[in-house]
């Protein structure tokens, strides 16, 4: 019954979210141009298959803000990093639709368009430009926290596939900000309060998490072989470092399940994520009743 109810909710969500004209406007991370993108003026490329959109050719990284009304805002915030193998972004099922679901439950959500390191002809890298975009997005959200009814200390990352890999990189490499920076955004910390990683790409074997890395929520399908092994390995590495982590492995779902209308238990992952955010103290218990 719970799966059927969630599926019905997803049907309503997908119908509404598919109307791109209702989406909030994008906010550029660097209004005057992103460092490393100088001279790159090619427009974004958007393709559509069965009503699902993919975005590539990103040279002006941005966030799209889904901010809940003050009366339901929990103070928690999440930067959402869609996947796509660093070649494109699955901007609906791993971006806007997720943001809408979370914002309707009081979590301010921001869909990040980051630069793509592996599309044909790209000069970008994951560990420089894409990481820089992620850190800048978190700093930007924190710099506007008061206006968006956000607690900077409860602002984290949610990444899918390649976006999950990028979120994990960000959770391992962060800084407290530069108090004397001329740009006020750069004064903010880039440490995520939490990391939620869904069927994440793998990290290098020598990658290390610091002792103060944020807690992690991991979710994957057993029949997604590579990422399921990655999730188990990453969970153990986090545990060995003393970092709080929770791992969910569903029997079926494959890769890229995102937020879709499927009659499978794995479609309940957003509910599990929200329960985890409550359990970790990022959402107050009084707000946990909404599903």
Backbone torsions as a table, in degrees:
resi	resn	phi	psi	omega
1	UNK	NA	-42.4	179.9
2	UNK	-60.8	-41.0	179.7
3	UNK	-64.1	-42.7	180.0
4	UNK	-63.0	-41.7	179.4
5	UNK	-64.0	-42.5	179.8
6	UNK	-66.3	-39.4	178.6
7	UNK	-61.5	-42.0	178.2
8	UNK	-62.5	-40.5	178.0
9	UNK	-63.3	-38.4	179.9
10	UNK	-66.9	-38.3	178.2
11	UNK	-59.0	-43.6	178.0
12	UNK	-64.3	-41.5	-179.2
13	UNK	-64.5	-48.1	-176.3
14	UNK	-63.7	-36.4	178.5
15	UNK	-63.0	-41.7	-178.4
16	UNK	-76.5	-43.0	-174.4
17	UNK	-69.4	-23.5	-179.1
18	UNK	-66.8	-16.6	-179.5
19	UNK	-84.8	91.5	-172.8
20	UNK	-59.1	-26.4	-176.8
21	UNK	-66.2	-15.8	179.6
22	UNK	-90.8	-0.2	-177.8
23	UNK	-75.8	148.6	176.8
24	UNK	-64.8	159.5	178.8
25	UNK	-69.4	154.1	177.2
26	UNK	-80.0	149.8	177.7
27	UNK	-118.5	118.2	-179.6
28	UNK	-67.8	138.0	177.4
29	UNK	-68.4	-38.6	176.5
30	UNK	-128.0	97.3	-177.2
31	UNK	-56.4	-28.0	-178.6
32	UNK	-97.5	12.0	178.4
33	UNK	110.5	138.1	-179.3
34	UNK	-79.8	138.2	176.6
35	UNK	-60.9	129.6	-177.3
36	UNK	97.1	-5.7	179.1
37	UNK	-113.7	14.6	-179.2
38	UNK	-57.9	133.2	177.5
39	UNK	81.5	-3.2	-179.1
40	UNK	-94.3	108.2	-174.0
41	UNK	-118.3	3.8	-179.9
42	UNK	-60.3	138.1	-179.9
43	UNK	-73.0	159.6	174.7
44	UNK	-64.1	150.7	177.6
45	UNK	-113.4	124.7	179.3
46	UNK	-118.4	123.5	176.9
47	UNK	-117.5	156.4	-177.5
48	UNK	-134.3	132.6	175.3
49	UNK	-134.0	120.3	-179.4
50	UNK	52.4	38.7	177.0
51	UNK	81.6	1.6	-179.8
52	UNK	-103.9	131.8	-175.1
53	UNK	-102.3	145.5	172.2
54	UNK	-123.7	143.6	179.8
55	UNK	-122.7	137.3	175.8
56	UNK	-142.3	-176.6	-178.1
57	UNK	55.7	56.0	-178.4
58	UNK	-97.8	115.5	179.0
59	UNK	-121.7	-10.7	177.3
60	UNK	-122.7	79.7	-175.7
61	UNK	-58.0	146.1	-173.6
62	UNK	-152.0	170.4	169.6
63	UNK	-125.2	148.6	170.9
64	UNK	-111.9	121.6	-171.3
65	UNK	-95.0	123.5	172.1
66	UNK	-111.1	94.2	-174.1
67	UNK	-103.7	121.5	-178.6
68	UNK	-71.1	156.1	175.2
69	UNK	-58.4	151.0	-176.0
70	UNK	-56.2	-35.0	-175.5
71	UNK	-68.1	-19.8	177.8
72	UNK	-116.0	-1.7	-177.6
73	UNK	-63.7	133.3	179.5
74	UNK	-93.6	-13.0	-175.5
75	UNK	93.6	-16.3	178.5
76	UNK	-80.5	151.0	179.3
77	UNK	-143.0	150.3	180.0
78	UNK	-141.6	133.7	170.3
79	UNK	-90.3	124.9	-176.9
80	UNK	-102.1	124.8	-178.5
81	UNK	-110.9	101.5	178.1
82	UNK	-65.1	157.4	176.4
83	UNK	-96.3	-173.8	-179.5
84	UNK	146.9	22.0	175.9
85	UNK	66.5	21.4	-176.5
86	UNK	61.1	19.5	177.0
87	UNK	-111.1	-26.6	176.9
88	UNK	-159.1	174.1	175.8
89	UNK	-118.4	128.3	173.7
90	UNK	-80.0	81.2	-163.4
91	UNK	-74.3	-16.3	-179.9
92	UNK	-93.7	-68.5	-173.9
93	UNK	-66.2	-21.2	179.8
94	UNK	-121.3	19.7	-177.7
95	UNK	-144.4	-94.0	-172.4
96	UNK	-61.5	-40.4	-178.0
97	UNK	-67.2	-37.6	177.7
98	UNK	-66.5	-44.0	-179.3
99	UNK	-60.3	-41.3	-179.5
100	UNK	-65.9	-43.4	179.1
101	UNK	-59.0	-47.7	-177.9
102	UNK	-68.8	-42.1	-177.5
103	UNK	-65.6	-32.8	177.2
104	UNK	-68.3	-11.9	177.7
105	UNK	-113.1	21.6	170.0
106	UNK	90.3	3.7	-179.7
107	UNK	-102.1	114.3	177.0
108	UNK	-61.9	130.0	-172.3
109	UNK	-130.4	140.8	-174.3
110	UNK	-134.2	114.2	-178.7
111	UNK	-83.8	121.0	-176.5
112	UNK	-96.5	127.1	166.8
113	UNK	-97.2	106.1	-179.6
114	UNK	-105.8	160.3	-177.2
115	UNK	-73.1	146.3	-168.7
116	UNK	-103.9	121.4	-172.8
117	UNK	-85.7	-17.3	-171.1
118	UNK	-120.0	9.0	173.4
119	UNK	-76.4	157.0	-175.1
120	UNK	-53.9	127.6	176.6
121	UNK	80.8	4.7	-176.9
122	UNK	-68.2	141.8	174.0
123	UNK	-105.9	4.8	-178.1
124	UNK	-87.8	161.1	173.7
125	UNK	-127.1	156.0	179.9
126	UNK	-66.2	-47.3	-171.6
127	UNK	-82.4	-1.5	173.3
128	UNK	-115.6	-70.8	-170.6
129	UNK	-74.4	-47.6	179.8
130	UNK	-65.3	-40.4	176.8
131	UNK	-63.9	-41.6	177.9
132	UNK	-60.1	-40.3	178.1
133	UNK	-62.9	-43.3	-179.0
134	UNK	-64.4	-45.2	179.5
135	UNK	-64.1	-41.2	179.9
136	UNK	-64.9	-39.4	179.2
137	UNK	-61.2	-43.2	180.0
138	UNK	-66.7	-40.2	177.5
139	UNK	-64.1	-41.7	-178.9
140	UNK	-62.5	-45.5	178.9
141	UNK	-60.3	-44.0	-179.9
142	UNK	-66.0	-34.3	-179.7
143	UNK	-67.5	-21.0	180.0
144	UNK	-112.6	18.8	-172.7
145	UNK	-57.2	-43.0	-176.0
146	UNK	-62.5	-45.7	-179.2
147	UNK	-67.0	-24.6	-179.6
148	UNK	-101.2	8.2	-179.4
149	UNK	57.1	46.3	-177.3
150	UNK	-115.2	142.5	170.8
151	UNK	-92.2	114.4	-178.9
152	UNK	-56.0	-27.4	-178.8
153	UNK	-80.8	-2.0	178.0
154	UNK	-124.4	37.2	-179.1
155	UNK	-114.4	120.4	-174.8
156	UNK	-134.7	-162.1	-174.2
157	UNK	-125.3	143.7	173.4
158	UNK	-130.4	114.6	-176.3
159	UNK	-124.0	145.7	179.5
160	UNK	-116.1	129.7	175.2
161	UNK	53.1	-116.7	177.5
162	UNK	-59.6	-34.5	176.0
163	UNK	-66.6	-32.3	175.7
164	UNK	-68.2	-40.2	175.3
165	UNK	-58.8	-44.1	-179.8
166	UNK	-66.5	-39.5	177.0
167	UNK	-62.6	-41.0	178.5
168	UNK	-65.6	-39.5	174.4
169	UNK	-57.5	-44.6	-177.6
170	UNK	-65.8	-32.3	179.3
171	UNK	-75.3	-16.0	179.1
172	UNK	-100.6	-20.0	-177.1
173	UNK	-131.5	101.0	-178.9
174	UNK	-144.8	168.6	-180.0
175	UNK	-142.9	163.4	-176.9
176	UNK	-80.5	-0.5	-176.0
177	UNK	93.3	172.3	-178.8
178	UNK	-115.3	102.9	-175.4
179	UNK	-57.4	-27.8	-176.6
180	UNK	-100.6	11.9	-178.5
181	UNK	-64.9	140.7	177.6
182	UNK	-65.7	-35.2	177.5
183	UNK	-84.3	114.1	-177.4
184	UNK	-59.5	-26.9	178.8
185	UNK	-63.5	-37.5	-177.8
186	UNK	-72.5	-6.7	177.4
187	UNK	-80.7	-14.2	-177.1
188	UNK	-83.4	153.3	178.0
189	UNK	-70.5	147.5	175.1
190	UNK	-104.1	10.0	177.7
191	UNK	-78.5	118.7	176.2
192	UNK	-70.2	144.1	177.8
193	UNK	-71.5	-27.7	177.7
194	UNK	-154.3	163.9	176.7
195	UNK	-131.8	123.4	176.7
196	UNK	-113.7	118.6	-171.0
197	UNK	-120.6	114.9	178.6
198	UNK	-108.9	124.6	-175.5
199	UNK	35.8	56.6	-173.3
200	UNK	-70.9	148.9	169.5
201	UNK	-69.5	162.3	-174.2
202	UNK	-82.9	156.4	173.1
203	UNK	-99.5	163.0	175.7
204	UNK	-61.2	150.2	-178.8
205	UNK	-62.8	-28.2	-178.8
206	UNK	-90.7	2.3	179.3
207	UNK	-68.2	134.3	-177.0
208	UNK	-121.8	139.9	173.8
209	UNK	-94.3	132.3	175.9
210	UNK	-70.2	163.9	-177.9
211	UNK	-62.5	-26.5	-178.8
212	UNK	-100.3	22.7	174.4
213	UNK	-63.4	151.5	-176.0
214	UNK	-73.8	158.2	175.8
215	UNK	-62.6	157.2	-172.5
216	UNK	-129.3	141.8	170.8
217	UNK	-115.1	122.8	-179.2
218	UNK	-120.3	138.5	-179.8
219	UNK	-144.0	136.0	-175.9
220	UNK	-159.5	162.2	175.0
221	UNK	-99.1	140.5	179.6
222	UNK	-60.6	-34.5	-177.4
223	UNK	-83.5	10.3	171.9
224	UNK	-104.2	84.2	-162.7
225	UNK	-55.9	-56.2	-177.1
226	UNK	-60.6	-56.5	179.4
227	UNK	-61.1	-31.4	178.7
228	UNK	-66.4	-38.3	175.4
229	UNK	-67.6	-39.8	178.2
230	UNK	-60.4	-43.0	-178.2
231	UNK	-63.3	-43.6	179.3
232	UNK	-64.2	-43.7	179.5
233	UNK	-63.9	-44.0	-179.0
234	UNK	-65.7	-40.4	176.9
235	UNK	-57.9	-44.1	-178.5
236	UNK	-67.8	-38.8	178.4
237	UNK	-63.8	-40.9	177.3
238	UNK	-64.8	-44.3	179.5
239	UNK	-60.8	-44.9	-179.3
240	UNK	-63.7	-27.3	179.4
241	UNK	-85.2	-9.4	-179.6
242	UNK	88.0	21.6	-178.4
243	UNK	-99.4	129.4	-179.3
244	UNK	-61.6	130.8	-178.5
245	UNK	-148.0	148.2	176.9
246	UNK	-129.9	130.4	-175.7
247	UNK	-120.8	128.7	175.6
248	UNK	-117.2	124.5	175.7
249	UNK	-120.6	113.1	177.8
250	UNK	-92.8	149.6	-176.5
251	UNK	-64.4	-41.7	-175.8
252	UNK	-131.6	152.9	178.8
253	UNK	158.2	-25.5	179.9
254	UNK	65.5	-163.0	-179.6
255	UNK	-96.7	147.3	175.2
256	UNK	73.3	31.1	-177.0
257	UNK	-68.7	-30.7	174.1
258	UNK	45.3	-139.6	176.3
259	UNK	-110.4	99.4	-175.7
260	UNK	-134.6	162.0	177.8
261	UNK	-89.2	95.6	179.2
262	UNK	-140.2	140.8	-178.7
263	UNK	-86.1	65.6	-180.0
264	UNK	-134.0	148.8	178.1
265	UNK	-56.2	-27.5	-176.1
266	UNK	-64.9	-19.1	179.1
267	UNK	-67.2	-11.9	179.7
268	UNK	-85.3	4.4	-177.2
269	UNK	-56.5	-35.8	179.2
270	UNK	-62.0	-34.3	177.7
271	UNK	-66.5	-42.7	177.7
272	UNK	-62.2	-40.2	178.7
273	UNK	-61.9	-45.9	-178.3
274	UNK	-65.5	-38.2	176.3
275	UNK	-60.7	-40.1	179.1
276	UNK	-65.4	-41.1	178.2
277	UNK	-61.8	-37.0	175.2
278	UNK	-66.8	-47.3	-178.0
279	UNK	-60.4	-35.1	-179.0
280	UNK	-84.2	-5.5	177.4
281	UNK	88.7	10.3	178.8
282	UNK	-82.2	-21.7	172.8
283	UNK	-125.0	132.1	-179.5
284	UNK	-67.7	147.3	-176.0
285	UNK	-57.1	-33.2	-178.4
286	UNK	-62.3	-21.8	-177.8
287	UNK	-96.2	4.1	-171.0
288	UNK	-82.7	-8.0	-176.0
289	UNK	-70.1	-27.4	-177.0
290	UNK	-75.2	131.7	-179.2
291	UNK	-121.2	NA	NA
